[in-house]
Amino acid sequence: MRKRSEELMEKISSYIGDYFRMNHETPTTREIASRMGISNGSAYNYLVEMDKRGLIRYENGEISGVDKVEKTATDLFSAPLVGSIACGDPEKEEEQVDLYVSLPHQLFGPGKFYLLRAVGDSMEDEGIADGDLVLIRKQESCKEGDIVVAMDEFGENTLKKYEGVDKKSKKAILAYSNQAVYPDKKILVSRLEVQGVATNVFHYL
């Protein structure tokens, strides 16, 4: 195998670290190739060599660590706090990252996550109060009983419990969970777009 440029390996390592700190994930082989001005094949060969030297972990086309960033990349993940979401009547939401919160994989498991601040009282029976931070796993599927971030055909989103499909209307059911204030209240949507499923709630004592 041709001798690899030590300088180029340093540039690749630096780029991966900078990319991770900015995006909270590692770049693809194609992105590295484009940034370094080399072919995809050459980028792959460099990553394989860097893996052999212990500079990064490169397996199945994915980079899982680089130098001192490795511990953060493998033991922690960064969940962006992207603002608030209605726990009441659906409202339009514009995603905007307020800050990043580091959380351990050991406690929250695999996947891509983000945090939302709950607004309103419609989910109090599920332990979600106004002002709480809700950890959302990004996914497009859900099952009955899941608390979901959902967007309907009007481009509005909300945090509600998914209760399957209404037999009469054939529409998806998004239910409120505060019987004292909203007894048996539900939202029926003909086109349900799930943006994630709630996994954890953080609130002040």
C-alpha positions as CSV (number, residue, x, y, z in Angstrom):
1,M,0.0,0.0,0.0
2,R,1.2,3.5,-0.8
3,K,2.6,5.5,2.0
4,R,0.0,7.8,3.5
5,S,0.6,11.5,4.0
6,E,1.1,12.3,7.7
7,E,0.0,15.9,7.0
8,L,-3.2,14.8,5.3
9,M,-4.0,12.4,8.1
10,E,-3.6,15.3,10.6
11,K,-5.9,17.5,8.4
12,I,-8.5,14.7,8.3
13,S,-8.4,14.2,12.0
14,S,-8.7,17.9,12.7
15,Y,-11.6,18.2,10.3
16,I,-13.4,15.2,11.9
17,G,-13.0,16.8,15.3
18,D,-14.2,20.2,14.2
19,Y,-17.1,18.7,12.3
20,F,-18.2,16.7,15.4
21,R,-18.0,19.7,17.7
22,M,-20.1,21.8,15.2
23,N,-22.7,19.1,14.2
24,H,-22.5,16.6,17.1
25,E,-21.9,13.8,14.6
26,T,-19.0,12.7,12.5
27,P,-18.8,13.4,8.7
28,T,-19.3,10.8,6.0
29,T,-16.5,9.5,3.9
30,R,-17.8,11.5,1.0
31,E,-17.8,14.7,3.0
32,I,-14.2,14.1,4.0
33,A,-13.2,13.4,0.4
34,S,-14.9,16.6,-0.8
35,R,-13.3,18.7,2.0
36,M,-9.8,17.3,1.4
37,G,-10.0,17.4,-2.4
38,I,-9.4,13.6,-2.8
39,S,-11.4,10.7,-4.2
40,N,-13.8,8.7,-2.1
41,G,-11.6,5.7,-2.4
42,S,-8.6,7.7,-1.1
43,A,-10.6,9.0,1.8
44,Y,-11.6,5.5,2.7
45,N,-8.0,4.2,2.6
46,Y,-6.9,7.0,4.8
47,L,-9.7,6.3,7.3
48,V,-8.8,2.6,7.4
49,E,-5.1,3.5,8.0
50,M,-6.1,6.0,10.7
51,D,-8.2,3.3,12.4
52,K,-5.2,0.9,12.4
53,R,-3.1,3.6,14.1
54,G,-5.8,4.1,16.7
55,L,-6.4,7.7,15.7
56,I,-10.1,7.1,15.1
57,R,-12.5,4.2,15.1
58,Y,-13.8,3.4,11.6
59,E,-16.1,0.4,11.1
60,N,-18.8,-0.3,8.5
61,G,-18.3,3.1,6.9
62,E,-18.9,5.0,10.2
63,I,-16.5,7.0,12.4
64,S,-17.1,6.6,16.1
65,G,-14.3,8.5,17.7
66,V,-11.3,10.7,17.1
67,D,-8.5,11.5,19.5
68,K,-9.8,13.2,22.7
69,V,-13.2,13.6,21.1
70,E,-13.6,9.8,21.2
71,K,-14.8,9.6,24.8
72,T,-17.5,12.3,24.1
73,A,-18.5,10.6,20.9
74,T,-18.9,7.1,22.4
75,D,-20.0,7.7,26.0
76,L,-22.1,10.9,25.5
77,F,-24.5,12.3,23.0
78,S,-25.5,15.9,22.5
79,A,-29.2,16.6,22.3
80,P,-30.2,20.0,20.9
81,L,-32.8,22.0,22.8
82,V,-34.9,23.2,19.9
83,G,-37.4,25.4,21.7
84,S,-41.0,24.7,22.9
85,I,-43.9,22.6,21.8
86,A,-47.5,22.9,22.6
87,C,-49.1,20.6,25.2
88,G,-52.5,22.2,24.4
89,D,-53.9,23.3,21.2
90,P,-51.5,22.6,18.3
91,E,-49.5,25.6,17.2
92,K,-46.9,26.3,14.5
93,E,-43.4,25.6,15.6
94,E,-40.1,26.8,14.0
95,E,-37.2,24.7,15.0
96,Q,-34.4,26.7,16.5
97,V,-31.5,25.3,18.6
98,D,-31.2,27.1,21.9
99,L,-28.4,25.0,23.3
100,Y,-26.9,21.5,23.3
101,V,-27.2,19.2,26.3
102,S,-24.8,16.3,26.8
103,L,-26.4,13.1,28.0
104,P,-25.0,9.5,28.6
105,H,-25.8,6.7,26.1
106,Q,-25.9,4.3,29.0
107,L,-29.0,5.9,30.5
108,F,-30.9,6.8,27.4
109,G,-29.9,4.2,24.8
110,P,-29.1,4.5,21.1
111,G,-30.7,6.8,18.6
112,K,-30.8,10.5,17.7
113,F,-32.5,12.8,20.2
114,Y,-33.5,16.3,20.7
115,L,-35.1,18.2,23.7
116,L,-38.3,20.3,23.7
117,R,-39.7,22.5,26.4
118,A,-43.3,21.6,27.1
119,V,-45.9,24.4,27.0
120,G,-49.4,24.0,28.5
121,D,-51.1,21.4,30.7
122,S,-52.7,18.9,28.4
123,M,-50.1,16.1,29.2
124,E,-50.1,16.4,33.0
125,D,-51.6,12.9,33.6
126,E,-48.4,11.6,31.8
127,G,-46.2,13.5,34.2
128,I,-45.4,16.3,31.7
129,A,-46.0,19.8,33.1
130,D,-45.6,23.2,31.7
131,G,-41.9,24.1,31.4
132,D,-40.6,20.5,31.6
133,L,-37.9,19.4,29.2
134,V,-39.0,16.4,27.1
135,L,-36.4,14.1,25.5
136,I,-37.5,13.0,22.0
137,R,-36.1,10.2,20.0
138,K,-36.2,11.0,16.3
139,Q,-38.3,8.5,14.5
140,E,-41.2,8.5,12.0
141,S,-43.0,5.4,13.4
142,C,-44.9,5.0,16.7
143,K,-47.2,2.6,18.4
144,E,-50.4,3.0,20.4
145,G,-49.8,4.6,23.8
146,D,-46.6,6.5,22.7
147,I,-46.3,10.1,23.5
148,V,-45.4,11.7,20.1
149,V,-44.4,14.9,18.5
150,A,-46.8,15.0,15.6
151,M,-47.4,17.3,12.7
152,D,-50.7,17.3,10.8
153,E,-51.6,18.3,7.2
154,F,-51.8,22.0,8.3
155,G,-48.1,22.0,9.3
156,E,-49.0,22.3,13.0
157,N,-47.3,20.2,15.7
158,T,-48.1,19.2,19.2
159,L,-47.1,16.7,21.9
160,K,-49.9,14.2,22.5
161,K,-50.6,10.5,23.1
162,Y,-51.1,8.4,20.0
163,E,-54.2,6.2,20.4
164,G,-54.4,4.5,17.0
165,V,-57.0,5.1,14.3
166,D,-60.6,6.1,14.8
167,K,-62.8,3.3,13.3
168,K,-65.5,5.7,12.1
169,S,-63.5,8.4,10.5
170,K,-60.3,6.4,9.8
171,K,-58.3,9.3,11.1
172,A,-55.3,9.1,13.6
173,I,-56.1,9.9,17.2
174,L,-54.0,12.3,19.2
175,A,-55.3,12.4,22.8
176,Y,-55.0,14.9,25.6
177,S,-53.9,13.4,29.0
178,N,-55.4,15.7,31.5
179,Q,-58.9,14.4,32.4
180,A,-59.5,17.1,35.0
181,V,-59.2,19.9,32.4
182,Y,-59.7,18.2,29.1
183,P,-62.0,15.2,29.7
184,D,-61.7,12.7,26.9
185,K,-60.5,15.4,24.5
186,K,-58.9,14.2,21.3
187,I,-57.5,15.5,18.0
188,L,-58.3,13.6,14.8
189,V,-55.9,14.1,11.9
190,S,-56.2,12.6,8.4
191,R,-52.5,12.7,7.8
192,L,-50.3,12.1,10.8
193,E,-46.6,12.9,10.5
194,V,-44.6,11.7,13.4
195,Q,-41.4,13.6,14.2
196,G,-40.4,11.7,17.3
197,V,-41.4,9.8,20.4
198,A,-40.9,11.0,23.9
199,T,-38.7,8.8,26.1
200,N,-37.9,10.9,29.2
201,V,-39.0,14.0,31.0
202,F,-36.9,16.4,33.1
203,H,-38.6,18.7,35.5
204,Y,-37.8,20.9,38.5
205,L,-38.7,19.7,42.0
